[in-house]
Amino acid sequence: MRYDIRHITRFDYGNAVKFARCNLRLKPIDWPGQKLEEYALHVAPSGRTTEAHAEAGLAHVTRLVVDERVRRLTIESVARLTVDRLVPVPDPSDLTIAEVCALARASGDVSAAGPAAYLFPSPLIPLDRAIADYCAPDLSPDRNVLEAGIALARRIQRDFAFDPAATLVDTPPHEAFAKRSGVCQDFAQIMLTGLRAAGLPAAYASGYIRTIPPPGQERLVGADATHAWVLIWCGPQRGWVGVDPTNGIWMAGDHIVVAIGRDYAEIAPVDGVVLGSGAQAMEVSVDVAPIMEPA
C-alpha cells in the first residue's frame, strides 16, 4: 500500500514570539516493510531549517530556528511512502522469552537499532512493580516471544479504556495504569514497562495508523492522528516485531513508522524553546490517505 501523509502543526501565541528553536521529528524513517519515496517540509511565515543527527533512537531530526517576531507558526510535513509489511505469524521455531533475553544481554550491537539500549528503564518509563506484576502472567520465560507479545497487547486492549480526557502528554505510566484508561501513548508505556521488567528489549514506536471510516461514510480529511505502539526485539532472525496495545493487533500494513526511541521524549514530533510571553495554543491535523493504484 502507498500512502500520502500530511501532518500540520499550528501554534498560536498570545503575544509575538521573538525567537524559537525547535527539533522536528516528522520525516518518516526507512524501516523494514516501508520505504520513504518523497518528503517535503514547509514552515510559515518564516523559519530556517537544517538537518541534524538524532540525539538518540532512530529518527530524522530537523532543527528549526525562527528569529523574527511571529504570532502564528505553521509546520507542514508531507510524505509519500510505500508500506509492504505482512502480519507476523508465530512459529514453533521462534525463540522463547528466556532465549531472547539471554541473546539481548550478550549482544555486542550498540547501534541505534541494537537491542542493548532498549533493555533498561528510561526517563519517562521507569520500572514499576505493580505494572510488572500485571504483565507477568503473559511473559513466562518459557513462552514463545511473539505469542507472549500479542497476548499482552490484547489483554491491555481489553482491560484499559481509551479516554483522551483521562491523561496528558506528561502523565507517567503508573497514573494511567491506576486509572485503567488513557490513550495510545499510555498503553504503549505500560506495555514497555512490563516487557523491560521481564528482561525483553522493547522500543517506543511513533507514527501513524491508517483509519477506515464506518460503512457508508467518507474518510474525513485531517481527522487522523499520530499513533504510538511497541516494538519487541525477538532475536537476530526475527528482529524487531511491532505490536499495538491500543488496538490489540500486530504492526503490519496499516502502520507507518516515523521514529523509534526508548520513550516519547526521544522522538516527540516537535519540541524546543520559544522566547515570548502569553499563552500558546497548538492545533494538529493529520491526514493518512491511501493511494489507490489503477486496476
Sequence and secondary structure as in RCSB ss.txt:
>XXXX:A:sequence
MRYDIRHITRFDYGNAVKFARCNLRLKPIDWPGQKLEEYALHVAPSGRTTEAHAEAGLAHVTRLVVDERVRRLTI
ESVARLTVDRLVPVPDPSDLTIAEVCALARASGDVSAAGPAAYLFPSPLIPLDRAIADYCAPDLSPDRNVLEAGI
ALARRIQRDFAFDPAATLVDTPPHEAFAKRSGVCQDFAQIMLTGLRAAGLPAAYASGYIRTIPPPGQERLVGADA
THAWVLIWCGPQRGWVGVDPTNGIWMAGDHIVVAIGRDYAEIAPVDGVVLGSGAQAMEVSVDVAPIMEPA
>XXXX:A:secstr
 EEEEEEEEEEEEEEEESEEEEEE  S   BTTEEEEEEEEEEES  EEEEE  SSSB  EEEEEE S EEEEEE
EEEEEEEE        TTS BHHHHHHHHHH    STTSSGGGSS BTTB   HHHHHHHGGG  TTSBHHHHHH
HHHHHHHHHSEE TTS  TT  HHHHHHHTEE HHHHHHHHHHHHHHTT  EEEEEEEE     TT    TTBB 
EEEEEEEE  TTT EEEEETTTTEE  TTEEEEEEESSHHHH SEEEEEE  S EEEEEEEEEEEE    
